Amino acid sequence: MNKLRKCAGYAVLAVLLLLVGPAGAQRRHAEQHSKKKTRIRQPTRTRRPRTKSKEQLERERQANLSRIEEAGKVLTETTQRKEATLGQLNAIKEKLNQKQGQIQHISTQLQGIETNVHQTVRQVLSTQEQLARLKAEYARMMYAAAKTSSGFNQLMFLFAAESFNQFVLRLRYVHQYTEERQRQALRIVGAQQQLSHELDGLTRQRQRQKSLLSTQLVENRNLMGLKTEQDEVVQQLSQQEQGLRQELAQRQQAVARLDDLIAQRVREEIARAAHAARLAAVAARRRAASSAAAAATRRRVAPSRTEEPVARDAAPETTSRADDPSANPESDAPEETTADRRARRVALTPETALVSSGFAGNKGRLPWPVARGFVAQHFGRHPHPVLRHVTVDNRGVDIQTNAGEAVRAVFGGRVLTVAQVPGMNTIVMIQHGEYFTVYAKLRSVNVHEGEQVSAREAIGTAATDADGTAQVQFQVWRNSANLNPENWLGRK
């Protein structure tokens, strides 16, 4: 009788748990799914190589477009004349270089997109495999559940337990099996959503890739057109060989005159600074000697002499001032000596040393002498753009710009020279301690010798030659050494 009662209790308990268990488990999983997204095992992703970010690529693209626009404006000004000119050739070359940079930039973007596409394809394949595996597992679970879906089979499974503990374990197994089926269904839904997201991203990347390929095709056509235009200009200039050789000879003469002027003014400034430093040292020594002599005289004066009339003390003091050599330190050396003229470096005072160190500290970050333009001719020796077997030696950089463009000082300093040089128009030379910057081919000048200027201050405007080309030559010197300005200027 007791066994029957116990079995009846088991039956009631089992029925209640079977009815309540699945509904409760379903409700709990619904609440968990609403709070947080079901976690799905992510496929293993390969580490991407370090590439430029989207923002960096966009900034580079905008910079290329800006330089292409500047070169286009300069080219428009130089092509207003019927005859081909070197300025026109320089503008075409600059635009050609920027177009090549733009095409290279597009190629870099395409490579990055191609890498992302391959990685996304691998992720899609991995997600598809995972989804297929989840569906297969779920199908097996549903098949197993279908065989025991009736309540009678479940009751038989529970009542076949040999003890109450085994009964509880079997009941727990039934609940866990039901919950696992629900979790598996959520995993499948999550995997489907992830797959859809990855496919959408892949579609966007393919569209971006197609757009860039179209842009690259257009830019390649433009590049071919520029190369054809360049060849035509070179051919026209080749027919003007005699004129180009005369122009080159005139330029070389102008460069020689400018070199002589710069060398002369640098030597004069070095000698002047050496002379001033020597006079300052002489004056300092004399003041020290005078102070020492006065101190010795005061120590020799006896205390009894203090009662003598003041007039007797005033006379020696007046004589001492008259004979004081520090009152006129240039009395012994009023002119520059041979040692002054042989000096090779500018003697720096504390103030000029500060300016010099500031200029040196801004190497590679100095502003351009013009706001718009490009380097038409680089520093040093290089072949002539048209004439064969002819080498051009440039002391600075020739920056081609717009007509009437404002020319600015690249750093604060003192205007050392403002002069006219045939073939170079007006030149301005600014001293920055032991450094000097030269601005040649100016049409007008806003400063005068001895004036202090600040960085980015306008000192004049760019001149335009007979061919309609506006250029500014910029040079950098340290004492008597000629330096490459491109190493000192920052990026535009």
Phi, psi and omega in degrees: 000319179294323179297320179295319178297319181296317180295322178296321177297318177301320183294314180298315180299318181296316180298315180299315181294323179294325180283321184274325187303304182299320180294319179294319179296321180294321180293319180297318181290328177295319178294317179297321181291329178286333180279319183216153182284139181296131180282134179239139179298118183281143176292151180293125182255138177283146180289127182282144174292150181291116180235171179290145179286167180297323180294319179297316179298322180292320177296319178295322179296316179296321178296318177298317179296322178295317179292325177296321179295318178298314179297324178295321177296316179296320179295322178298319179293321184281338181271004177289338175275150182288323183276147176287145181228164176295326177298320176296318179297318179297319180295320178296318179299317180296315179296323178296316179297318180291324176296318177298320176296322178294319178295320177297323177296318178295321178298320177297318178296319180296321178297318178296319179294320180298319177297315179296322180297315179299318180293320179294322178298317178297320178295320179297315179298318179296319179294321177297319176297317179296320179295318178297320179294319179296319179294321178296317178297319181293323178296318178297320179294319179292324178295316178296322180290328180294326181290335180240032186284334182287149179295329181297316180297320179293320178294321178296320179297321182286316184287346178283000180293143182274343179212170179294321179298318178294325177299315180295319180296319179293322178296320177296322179298319179298316179296313182297322179296319178295316180296321181296322177299319179292320177296321179297322177296320178294323177298319180296317179297316178297318179296322177295319178295317178297319178297319178296319179296317181294322178293322176297316177298321178295321178296317179296319179295320178296320178295317178297320179296318179296319179296317179294323178296321177295317178297318179297321178297317178296316181294325176296322176295316177299322179296317178297322177296319177295320178297320176298317178296321178297316179298322179294318179294318179298320179295319178295319180291328178297331177284350179252035186303316182298316179295322179294322178293321176296317178298319179296318178297318178297321179295318179298321177296317179296320179296319179297317178296319179294320178299317179297317181296316181296314180299319180296313182291326177293316178299317180297319181291322177296316179295317180298316180295321178295318179297315180296321179294321179293318178296322179295321178294319179297315180297321179295318179295320180292322178295322178294318179295319179296319179295320179295319179295318179297321179294320179295320179297319180295327179289331181279341182291128180284155178298333182289340181286348182292342182272356181289160182299151181294332182296325180292330178279333183290325182296310177299325181295320179295319179295321181296321179292323180291325181269001183292114181291340181285346179293334179221083185293344182267008183296325181272333184220072182287342183239165178292144179261175177296325178295323178297317183287340179271357179297146183249350181229152177286124176287122188262136168273170178304323180290312181290331176295324178294318178296317181297316180292326177294320178295314180296325181290344180260020178299129182085359181230007181290144178289156178289149179292344174230150182285329182230138179149181180213162180282112180273329179219126187275174181285147173093197183266134179202157183294150175294141184294341183235310186288132180280147176059028178239129181249137179251135178248119184245127180282343181218217174232139175264116182257115178274133187216191179277155179297133179075014180294138180291136177256133187239151173288138182275345181201157179291145180179192181249132178291115183270321185214139166230115187213162175259127178237119180304129182090345179239005182058221180269138178239148176234131179240124183243135180261135176233073185073240177269005177254152179224139172241140184239134179237110184246166181066048177260142178275317179223158184230139182253003185235170178225164183298139181088351182282143175270130179238158179249169180296140180069010177282135181291128179246353180171193179231156182285140178271157178243130183277185183294337179274359182084015181261127177261119181224151174232129175262130184238129181231154176230132179231148169237110190054243181259010183261130179274128184247159178279114183295332182294339176282346183257331181282144176277177178283141180286000000 
